[in-house]
Amino acid sequence: MERLSGLDASFLYFETPAHLMHVCGLLVLDTSTVPGGYEFGRLRETLRNRLEHNRSFRRKLHNPMLNIDHPVWIDDEEFDIEHHVRRASVPAPGGDPELAGLCADIAGQPLDRSRPLWEMWLIDGLAEPGRIAVMTKMHHATVDGVSGASLVSELCSIEPDALPFGAQEEHPPTPKRPRDRDIVIDGLIGVAKRPLHLAAVLPGTLGAIPNWIGRARRGTAMPAPFTAPRTSLNATITGHRTVAFARLDLHEIKQIKNAFGTTVNDVVLAMCSGALRRYLDDNGELPDSSLIAMVPVSVHGKTKRGGTNKVSGMFANLASDIEDPAQRLLAIAEANRAAKEHHQTLSASLLQDWAQFAAPNTFGMAVRVYSKLRLADRHPVVHNLVISNVPGPPMPIYFAGARVVGFFPFGPVFHGAGLNITVLSNDGHVDVGLIAARELAPHLWSLADDLGLELAALVKAAREHGDAPTPKRKQRAARA
């Protein structure tokens, strides 16, 4: 039997109508490459053939009445793709704002837990001829950022008429459905073992505290939670969402990285920081101290714990209090080096280990009370937003024969952190998806536009940095 890990299950327990725990992705497709031409019915039939035997898309939750442990995954014996693959049209004139508005409506609706936890919307009516879009929605209980992007990629191919990456010559047998009695007994055993699990986890966690304190005193620790400045993005959220997206040049980002000797992730954070600085300054609320981002860190391959979500988290100083783009980037790079060293001292499975103790009734009630009392408006801000960087395909890929010309990811937002920026590299570009609680960020497109402005500012700074005299250049000039 396949029982959800504590971390996977916690995304179910934390979910409310306002606190939606799914991840989305927007694929923009060029249908001119589809063999035989694009037609909705044909595309859905292609997806039917690719999905019906893929367990990741067929499994659903099962939770017997007397089960006291986390739910289990079972095969949906009544799986019907028409419950999951749907059609929608954007209103005229069919531009990016109209597409984003439709995607925000889709993102703001919960998934049906009686069926496999995913939806796929095929969207037409786009202004550009030959273009359609696909909006995917998957619950965080079944994917994290890396596995979600990989799962969508499994439906794609490197040629229009080639088999998808996830194609299998033989379909694996459908797993036998476990009996409810066995699920309940296994759950009782699992809960009974939790004191032993706590005894194994607690020493390592307590041992990390002196290290954190020592690093904080030396100035080599990652930022501590509850130290972020408050902005309009940091309040109680509702279920309404707003969406925006941007496509940037990966080559330019690498030019900046090479010029300053940083990493691509440093440049991404600096670009987001500069855009947030512009956005908040335009709203008259730029804080004097730096914004703090929570950056998810994949621990795939670094932990032996089960479950789908294999992720940890790192707090990052965005140096948003520094006006100069180059100085801001260098400050972020230095802070990131310290934060990464600090993060590496923590167990890769720390979050997974503690999430195993998540209790559905306790967690669900706590989130509802937290929301009703609007506690996110009262206590110090944990972090200002989530910024995630997900690796994507470095070459052109095709979704059911249509070339993917945009792949924009959208993660969840939380009470107290109503903005999520997720970045995905894709065929020489960086596709940026922005999603926010609508009441907290009603003008999200201006922030998306600011990303391009900030990238241009960093490119300019990189060129000036490259032209600046260095000791070697001075020596060559003297010899000349």
VOGU-3710 file (C-alpha; in Angstrom, 3 decimals, decimal comma):
1> merlsgldas> 0,000/0,000/0,000  1,193/3,528/-0,765  0,515/5,860/2,148  1,083/9,599/1,825  4,123/10,906/3,634  3,536/13,438/6,384  4,787/16,256/4,155  2,533/15,223/1,267  -0,456/14,896/3,592  0,219/18,237/5,299
11> flyfetpahl> -0,697/20,025/2,070  -4,130/18,412/2,372  -4,489/19,359/6,028  -3,449/22,966/5,453  -5,945/23,508/2,640  -9,018/25,708/3,055  -11,146/27,586/0,480  -8,718/30,515/0,871  -5,543/28,504/1,450  -5,421/26,487/-1,788
21> mhvcgllvld> -2,598/23,960/-1,965  -2,185/23,176/-5,644  0,487/24,123/-8,161  -0,287/25,244/-11,702  1,543/25,551/-14,980  0,667/27,465/-18,135  1,959/26,057/-21,416  1,651/28,265/-24,496  1,672/26,114/-27,641  2,337/26,705/-31,323
31> tstvpggyef> -0,079/24,354/-33,095  1,484/24,843/-36,537  3,808/21,918/-35,742  0,995/19,441/-34,944  1,011/16,587/-37,493  -2,356/16,707/-39,269  -3,306/20,011/-37,616  -4,794/20,884/-34,240  -8,311/19,884/-33,211  -9,545/19,748/-29,607
41> grlretlrnr> -11,064/16,270/-29,813  -7,916/14,818/-31,369  -5,702/16,429/-28,731  -7,847/15,090/-25,898  -7,732/11,619/-27,443  -3,933/11,872/-27,628  -3,863/12,799/-23,952  -6,221/9,932/-23,152  -3,773/7,476/-24,697  -0,871/8,991/-22,771
51> lehnrsfrrk> -2,580/9,341/-19,402  -4,864/6,364/-18,905  -2,014/4,014/-17,987  0,082/6,524/-16,047  -0,366/5,825/-12,325  0,574/9,364/-11,354  -2,514/10,637/-13,156  -4,854/7,805/-12,120  -4,293/7,629/-8,368  -6,721/9,198/-5,916
61> lhnpmlnidh> -7,027/9,589/-2,162  -8,612/6,985/0,073  -9,133/7,465/3,799  -11,211/4,849/5,660  -13,315/6,094/8,567  -11,193/4,525/11,302  -7,819/5,389/9,774  -5,812/7,535/12,198  -2,712/7,839/10,028  -2,293/9,672/6,739
71> pvwiddeefd> -4,497/8,694/3,756  -3,358/6,252/1,087  -3,247/6,370/-2,707  -5,443/3,950/-4,653  -6,121/3,509/-8,358  -9,280/5,252/-9,591  -11,221/2,372/-11,117  -13,697/4,852/-12,676  -11,045/7,130/-14,152  -12,469/9,222/-16,994
81> iehhvrrasv> -10,264/11,763/-18,713  -13,275/13,946/-19,491  -13,487/14,755/-15,769  -9,988/16,198/-15,932  -9,271/17,567/-19,423  -11,574/20,483/-20,133  -11,929/23,277/-22,652  -12,143/27,035/-22,173  -11,813/30,188/-24,275  -10,315/33,533/-23,347
91> papggdpela> -12,482/36,609/-23,930  -11,629/39,055/-26,709  -9,169/40,403/-27,610  -7,350/37,278/-26,339  -4,144/38,938/-25,153  -1,923/38,047/-22,204  -4,084/39,931/-19,644  -7,204/38,029/-20,741  -5,345/34,712/-20,659  -3,954/35,507/-17,213
101> glcadiagqp> -7,435/36,421/-15,956  -8,813/33,043/-17,016  -5,828/31,259/-15,449  -6,401/33,156/-12,189  -10,024/31,950/-12,115  -8,861/28,354/-12,660  -6,168/28,683/-9,992  -8,711/30,026/-7,496  -10,884/26,891/-7,519  -10,163/23,825/-5,345
111> ldrsrplwem> -9,682/20,371/-6,828  -12,258/17,609/-6,403  -10,796/15,226/-3,803  -13,057/12,374/-4,860  -11,043/12,067/-8,092  -7,334/12,136/-9,017  -6,010/15,508/-7,906  -5,321/17,218/-11,217  -6,993/19,163/-14,016  -5,898/20,270/-17,461
121> wlidglaepg> -7,619/23,102/-19,316  -7,154/23,471/-23,085  -7,590/27,163/-23,834  -8,295/28,699/-27,227  -9,272/32,182/-28,391  -5,735/33,587/-28,125  -5,060/36,640/-30,274  -1,980/35,228/-31,982  -2,975/32,848/-34,806  -2,075/29,206/-34,304
131> riavmtkmhh> -1,592/29,555/-30,555  -3,437/27,735/-27,799  -2,657/27,371/-24,105  -2,843/24,553/-21,587  -3,349/25,317/-17,905  -2,401/22,399/-15,650  -3,383/22,174/-11,992  -1,996/19,515/-9,630  -2,345/19,267/-5,882  0,825/19,773/-3,880
141> atvdgvsgas> 0,077/16,494/-2,102  0,955/14,686/-5,313  3,777/16,835/-6,756  6,423/19,348/-5,739  8,009/21,890/-8,072  10,581/19,547/-9,588  8,330/16,487/-9,871  5,454/18,602/-11,206  7,556/20,009/-14,035  8,909/16,523/-14,729
151> lvselcsiep> 5,419/15,031/-14,801  4,236/17,559/-17,393  7,436/16,991/-19,360  6,649/13,261/-19,463  3,722/14,133/-21,739  6,067/15,940/-24,124  8,521/14,787/-26,774  11,583/16,172/-28,547  9,937/15,898/-31,990  6,322/16,657/-33,019
161> dalpfgaqee> 5,579/13,043/-33,968  7,827/11,271/-31,439  6,697/9,274/-28,421  6,550/11,276/-25,160  9,363/11,014/-22,632  7,158/9,015/-20,258  5,969/6,461/-22,849  6,155/2,837/-21,762  6,271/-0,173/-24,056  4,291/-2,241/-21,566
171> hpptpkrprd> 1,692/-0,829/-19,204  2,399/-1,798/-15,583  -0,319/-3,859/-13,870  -2,845/-1,932/-11,819  -1,946/-2,327/-8,142  -4,377/-4,295/-6,048  -6,572/-2,076/-3,891  -5,754/-2,544/-0,190  -8,522/-3,582/2,165  -9,773/-0,901/4,557
181> rdividglig> -8,992/-3,183/7,496  -5,356/-3,439/6,405  -5,134/0,353/5,979  -6,496/0,919/9,496  -4,181/-1,668/11,095  -1,148/-0,331/9,238  -2,110/3,179/10,358  -2,360/2,118/14,004  1,091/0,569/13,800  2,502/3,707/12,162
191> vakrplhlaa> 1,091/6,020/14,817  2,302/3,710/17,586  5,841/4,031/16,227  5,814/7,835/16,276  7,388/8,174/19,752  10,361/6,193/18,422  10,439/8,424/15,365  10,381/11,514/17,603  13,252/10,129/19,676  15,296/9,729/16,492
201> vlpgtlgaip> 14,487/13,174/15,062  14,671/15,358/18,180  18,421/15,159/18,965  19,442/16,243/15,470  17,008/19,142/15,528  18,072/20,348/18,955  21,700/20,000/17,916  21,140/22,416/15,032  20,026/25,238/17,352  23,487/26,057/18,830
211> nwigrarrgt> 24,906/26,026/15,300  22,239/28,508/14,154  22,929/30,795/17,144  26,682/30,642/16,582  26,327/31,444/12,889  23,968/34,316/13,673  26,567/35,828/16,024  29,246/35,511/13,320  26,921/36,903/10,648  27,026/33,674/8,594
221> ampapftapr> 23,482/32,424/9,214  20,559/32,587/6,853  17,937/35,171/7,888  15,790/34,040/10,773  12,030/33,625/10,347  9,783/36,385/11,730  12,357/39,080/10,868  10,938/40,254/7,516  9,510/43,777/7,156  5,760/44,084/6,646
231> tslnatitgh> 4,374/45,090/3,244  0,932/44,993/1,638  1,787/41,490/0,387  1,973/40,163/3,944  -1,550/39,748/5,261  -4,435/37,285/5,428  -5,429/35,995/2,010  -8,702/34,944/0,385  -9,300/32,366/-2,340  -9,184/35,000/-5,105
241> rtvafarldl> -6,063/34,925/-7,260  -4,340/37,152/-9,781  -1,795/35,910/-12,299  0,877/37,457/-14,532  3,861/36,081/-16,416  7,015/37,152/-18,229  9,479/35,543/-20,657  13,124/36,597/-20,363  16,378/35,747/-22,133  18,455/33,080/-20,366
251> heikqiknaf> 21,534/34,164/-22,335  21,333/37,636/-20,790  21,013/36,152/-17,320  24,118/34,027/-17,935  25,991/37,109/-19,200  25,241/38,821/-15,885  26,259/35,712/-13,956  29,566/35,465/-15,787  30,341/39,177/-15,511  29,937/39,236/-11,730
261> gttvndvvla> 31,051/35,671/-10,924  27,740/34,735/-9,314  25,209/31,976/-9,997  22,101/31,997/-12,157  20,015/31,720/-8,991  21,735/34,814/-7,562  20,801/36,745/-10,714  17,206/35,513/-10,573  16,883/36,634/-6,957  18,495/39,999/-7,764
271> mcsgalrryl> 16,119/40,496/-10,686  13,095/39,674/-8,510  14,435/41,877/-5,722  14,874/44,850/-8,045  11,392/44,378/-9,511  9,880/44,190/-6,016  11,805/47,310/-5,036  10,336/49,200/-8,024  6,854/47,826/-7,347  6,817/48,714/-3,644
281> ddngelpdss> 8,449/52,100/-4,248  5,735/52,960/-6,795  3,166/52,086/-4,118  4,958/54,254/-1,547  5,746/51,342/0,784  9,368/50,369/0,166  10,668/49,219/3,589  13,993/50,413/4,956  15,141/46,863/5,712  15,521/44,098/3,151
291> liamvpvsvh> 12,762/41,754/2,057  13,178/38,088/2,993  12,208/35,322/0,569  11,609/31,675/1,310  13,372/29,668/-1,402  12,334/25,996/-1,730  15,315/23,665/-2,096  14,924/20,280/-3,777  16,375/17,351/-1,823  15,633/14,760/-4,517
301> gktkrggtnk> 18,509/12,287/-4,375  19,609/13,554/-0,956  17,008/11,891/1,243  15,796/8,330/1,582  12,424/9,366/2,979  9,373/8,320/0,970  6,669/10,468/-0,537  6,447/12,793/-3,500  7,444/16,096/-1,928  11,180/16,046/-1,336
311> vsgmfanlas> 11,897/19,626/-0,505  13,485/21,777/2,136  13,529/25,554/2,467  16,094/28,335/2,749  15,507/31,925/3,816  17,189/34,405/1,473  18,063/38,067/2,052  16,997/39,949/-1,115  19,057/43,088/-0,374  16,071/45,149/-1,526
321> diedpaqrll> 17,317/48,038/0,598  20,233/48,534/-1,849  19,436/50,801/-4,797  22,344/50,019/-7,116  21,635/46,821/-9,171  25,253/45,605/-9,225  25,793/46,151/-5,502  22,455/44,458/-4,803  23,445/41,396/-6,851  26,807/41,081/-5,103
331> aiaeanraak> 25,171/41,451/-1,696  22,657/38,723/-2,563  25,438/36,434/-3,805  27,381/36,877/-0,566  24,292/36,323/1,573  23,356/33,256/-0,475  26,773/31,679/0,026  26,361/31,981/3,783  22,752/30,781/3,672  23,673/27,735/1,554
341> ehhqtlsasl> 26,496/26,788/3,923  24,084/27,165/6,819  21,390/25,156/5,045  23,821/22,329/4,313  24,388/21,855/8,041  20,717/20,935/8,408  19,423/17,455/7,635  18,039/17,129/4,092  15,048/15,256/5,520  14,380/17,652/8,434
351> lqdwaqfaap> 11,112/19,030/7,014  9,924/15,571/5,983  10,753/14,129/9,415  8,765/16,707/11,355  5,859/16,755/8,900  5,327/13,075/9,666  3,672/14,179/12,926  1,038/16,252/11,093  -2,450/15,467/12,372  -5,380/16,191/10,023
361> ntfgmavrvy> -7,910/17,488/12,552  -5,397/19,541/14,521  -3,771/21,132/11,492  -7,045/21,786/9,695  -8,593/23,439/12,737  -5,449/25,499/13,380  -5,451/26,911/9,831  -9,143/27,807/10,024  -8,700/29,567/13,373  -5,547/31,293/12,141
371> sklrladrhp> -7,464/32,584/9,119  -10,597/33,626/10,999  -8,634/35,590/13,610  -6,443/37,118/10,842  -3,344/36,318/12,865  -1,128/36,857/9,823  -1,925/40,567/10,154  -0,751/40,658/13,761  2,390/38,635/14,370  5,799/39,503/12,854
381> vvhnlvisnv> 6,180/38,554/9,194  7,746/35,110/8,723  8,902/35,860/5,165  7,654/38,245/2,497  7,165/35,867/-0,429  8,215/32,583/-1,999  10,680/32,575/-4,906  11,304/29,219/-6,554  13,724/28,327/-9,344  12,878/25,100/-11,201
391> pgppmpiyfa> 15,073/23,548/-13,922  13,272/22,985/-17,214  14,064/21,507/-20,618  17,125/23,073/-22,331  15,858/22,157/-25,812  12,576/22,591/-27,732  9,836/20,207/-26,612  6,438/19,370/-28,079  3,165/18,805/-26,259  1,012/16,411/-28,317
401> garvvgffpf> 2,867/17,656/-31,399  2,565/21,386/-30,599  5,789/23,216/-29,808  5,959/24,643/-26,301  6,780/28,357/-26,633  6,088/29,232/-23,006  6,043/27,239/-19,754  5,011/29,440/-16,814  4,768/27,824/-13,335  2,591/29,078/-10,471
411> gpvfhgagln> 3,009/27,914/-6,876  0,706/28,339/-3,870  0,417/31,475/-1,751  -0,039/31,529/2,002  -1,491/33,601/4,796  1,154/36,229/5,507  2,968/35,680/2,195  0,515/36,455/-0,574  2,935/36,387/-3,527  4,721/33,515/-5,230
421> itvlsndghv> 7,263/33,960/-8,038  8,364/30,755/-9,752  11,033/30,702/-12,444  11,550/27,873/-14,953  14,308/27,654/-17,565  12,957/26,575/-20,936  14,726/26,302/-24,303  17,035/29,300/-23,892  14,496/31,390/-21,990  13,477/31,982/-18,411
431> dvgliaarel> 9,703/31,746/-17,982  8,469/33,513/-14,863  5,059/32,854/-13,331  3,661/35,267/-10,753  0,591/34,468/-8,680  -0,798/36,424/-5,752  -3,817/36,884/-3,545  -5,850/39,329/-5,632  -6,707/41,705/-2,797  -3,030/42,059/-1,838
441> aphlwsladd> -1,594/42,575/-5,351  -4,277/43,995/-7,658  -1,651/45,331/-10,121  0,493/42,237/-10,576  1,227/42,946/-14,249  3,234/46,013/-13,258  5,481/43,753/-11,173  5,840/41,373/-14,127  6,830/44,308/-16,360  9,338/45,455/-13,743
451> lglelaalvk> 11,170/42,124/-14,101  12,133/43,035/-17,668  13,211/46,507/-16,603  15,366/45,100/-13,838  16,954/42,537/-16,168  17,872/45,371/-18,544  19,396/47,308/-15,634  21,482/44,282/-14,631  22,610/43,725/-18,228  23,748/47,351/-18,366
461> aarehgdapt> 25,559/46,981/-15,037  27,268/43,813/-16,303  28,530/45,588/-19,412  29,840/48,484/-17,352  31,446/46,026/-14,957  33,111/44,285/-17,902  34,503/47,592/-19,165  35,821/48,615/-15,763  39,638/48,608/-15,433  41,112/45,610/-13,622
471> pkrkqraara> 44,705/45,040/-12,432  45,430/42,810/-15,459  43,977/45,345/-17,876  46,025/48,117/-16,275  49,188/46,029/-16,688  48,398/45,367/-20,358  47,692/49,079/-20,901  51,015/50,019/-19,255  52,966/47,579/-21,458  51,227/48,992/-24,543
//
